[in-house]
Amino acid sequence: MAVSISVLVLIVSFHLMAFVLAIGAERRRSTAKVVPDQYDEYDYCVYASDASTAYGLSAFGLLLICQTVVNGVTKCLCFGKGLVRGRSRTMAIFFFIFSWVSFLGAEACLLAGSTKNAYHTKYRGIYGADLSCDTLRKGVFAAGAALTFLSMVASIVYYSVHSKADTGGWEKHHNEGVGMTSSSYPENRDHGHAGQFEKL
């Protein structure tokens, strides 16, 4: 199976967009501050923009689409026509597993970060008392971005190596051709001997 440039472009572009969105989500994490109400009786939390949630979920979706495309083209390594034994096959299996591990890790970080960033503390505290506003800790979206980049590298290598190791049914047809040649050889040989006997 030949390497498709369009598939490689899709893999790179979708992963890069997801990477940029994850970085943007990390930079735009929701912040909160404690403010009193108008009567100075209670304190409550006021949150900034929830842009990180939208960025994180968008990156999550792009990464999911890209992983689906890669495994659809390669038939998820399990449902294809077989790979040629050798170094390419071993590398394809390794990077298949590595791409899935990095993909699942990135998706977990992006989804958890988006969910936590969207959560806002609803309760109020007595004015002057300590009130803790729940916010997403630093580094969750950054970890998702790093794993997204690793997923891109693993997916590119996996797809490229898989394309080289994919037999595309060549071995089957080759073996059939060898079988037909070997089976027809004795028949031709017999016909040759029969012609020689008739001439004699």
C-alpha positions in Angstrom: 0.0 0.0 0.0 1.5 3.3 -1.1 1.7 6.3 1.3 -1.0 8.8 0.6 0.1 12.4 0.8 -3.5 13.6 1.6 -3.7 11.3 4.6 -0.3 12.6 5.9 -1.5 16.2 5.4 -4.6 15.4 7.4 -2.7 13.7 10.2 -0.3 16.6 10.5 -2.8 19.4 10.1 -5.4 18.0 12.6 -2.7 17.2 15.2 -1.2 20.6 14.9 -4.5 22.3 15.2 -5.3 20.2 18.3 -1.8 21.1 19.7 -2.3 24.8 19.2 -5.8 24.6 20.8 -4.4 22.7 23.8 -1.7 25.4 24.3 -4.4 28.1 24.0 -6.5 26.3 26.6 -3.6 26.2 29.0 -3.0 29.9 28.6 -6.7 30.8 28.9 -7.4 28.7 32.0 -10.3 30.1 33.9 -9.4 32.2 37.0 -11.5 33.2 39.9 -11.6 35.8 42.6 -13.6 36.2 45.8 -15.9 39.2 45.9 -18.5 40.3 48.4 -22.1 40.9 47.5 -23.7 44.3 47.5 -24.7 44.1 51.1 -21.3 42.8 52.4 -23.0 39.8 53.9 -21.6 37.0 51.8 -18.6 36.3 49.6 -18.8 34.4 46.3 -16.6 33.4 43.5 -16.5 35.3 40.2 -14.9 33.4 37.3 -13.2 34.7 34.2 -13.8 33.5 30.6 -14.4 29.8 30.0 -12.6 29.8 26.7 -10.3 27.0 27.8 -13.2 24.6 27.9 -14.1 25.3 24.3 -10.5 25.1 23.2 -10.0 21.8 25.1 -13.1 20.2 23.7 -12.2 21.3 20.1 -8.8 19.8 20.5 -10.4 16.6 21.8 -12.6 16.3 18.8 -9.9 17.0 16.2 -7.7 14.4 17.9 -10.5 11.8 17.9 -11.2 12.4 14.1 -7.5 12.1 13.2 -7.1 8.8 15.2 -10.3 7.4 13.5 -8.9 8.3 10.1 -5.5 6.7 10.7 -6.9 3.5 12.0 -9.6 3.4 9.3 -6.9 3.6 6.6 -4.7 1.0 8.2 -7.7 -1.1 9.2 -6.5 -0.8 12.9 -3.6 -3.2 12.2 -5.9 -6.2 12.9 -8.2 -6.4 9.9 -5.8 -5.9 7.0 -4.4 -8.5 4.5 -1.3 -9.0 6.6 2.1 -7.4 7.0 5.4 -8.6 5.6 7.4 -10.2 8.4 10.5 -8.2 9.3 11.6 -4.9 10.8 8.8 -2.9 9.3 6.2 -5.1 10.8 7.8 -4.9 14.3 8.0 -1.1 14.0 4.4 -0.9 12.8 3.2 -2.8 15.8 5.3 -0.7 18.2 4.2 2.6 16.9 0.6 1.4 16.7 0.6 0.8 20.4 2.5 4.0 21.1 0.1 6.1 19.1 -2.8 4.6 21.0 -1.2 5.2 24.4 -0.3 8.8 23.6 -3.8 9.4 22.0 -5.6 8.1 25.1 -3.4 10.1 27.4 -4.0 13.3 25.4 -7.7 12.7 25.3 -7.9 12.1 29.0 -6.0 15.3 29.8 -8.1 17.4 27.4 -11.4 16.0 28.6 -10.5 16.2 32.3 -9.2 19.7 31.9 -12.2 20.9 30.0 -14.6 19.4 32.6 -12.7 20.8 35.6 -12.3 24.3 33.9 -16.1 24.4 33.3 -16.8 23.7 37.0 -17.6 26.8 39.1 -17.9 27.0 42.8 -21.6 27.8 43.4 -21.8 28.2 47.2 -21.3 31.4 49.1 -19.4 32.0 52.3 -19.9 34.4 55.2 -18.4 37.8 54.5 -14.7 37.9 55.7 -14.4 34.1 56.0 -12.0 32.0 53.9 -13.7 30.9 50.6 -11.9 28.6 48.2 -12.8 28.9 44.5 -12.2 25.7 42.6 -10.0 26.2 39.5 -8.1 24.0 37.1 -4.5 23.5 38.2 -1.8 24.5 35.9 -0.3 21.9 33.5 -3.2 19.7 32.6 -3.8 21.2 29.1 0.0 21.5 28.7 0.3 17.7 29.3 -2.5 17.2 26.8 -0.6 19.3 24.2 2.6 17.4 24.8 0.8 14.0 24.3 -0.9 15.4 21.2 2.5 16.1 19.7 3.7 12.6 20.5 0.5 11.2 19.1 1.2 13.1 15.8 4.8 11.7 15.5 3.6 8.2 16.4 0.7 8.3 13.9 3.0 9.5 11.1 5.6 6.8 11.7 3.0 4.1 12.2 1.1 5.0 8.9 4.4 5.2 6.9 5.8 2.0 8.2 2.5 0.2 7.9 2.2 1.3 4.3 5.7 -0.2 3.5 4.9 -3.5 5.4 1.4 -4.0 4.0 1.5 -6.8 1.5 -1.8 -5.7 -0.1 -2.5 -9.3 -1.0 0.8 -9.7 -3.0 1.9 -12.8 -1.1 -1.4 -14.6 -1.7 -1.3 -13.9 -5.5 2.4 -14.7 -5.6 1.9 -18.1 -3.9 -1.0 -18.8 -6.2 1.1 -18.0 -9.2 3.9 -20.3 -7.9 1.4 -23.1 -7.4 0.0 -22.8 -10.9 3.4 -22.8 -12.4 4.6 -25.9 -10.5 1.4 -27.8 -11.2 1.4 -27.1 -14.9 5.1 -28.0 -15.3 4.6 -31.8 -15.0 1.7 -31.7 -17.5 3.9 -29.9 -20.1 6.6 -32.4 -19.4 4.3 -35.4 -19.9 3.1 -33.9 -23.2 6.7 -33.5 -24.3 7.5 -37.1 -23.6 4.3 -38.3 -25.4 5.3 -36.3 -28.5 8.7 -37.9 -28.5 7.2 -41.4 -28.4 4.8 -40.6 -31.3 7.7 -39.5 -33.5 9.6 -42.7 -32.7 
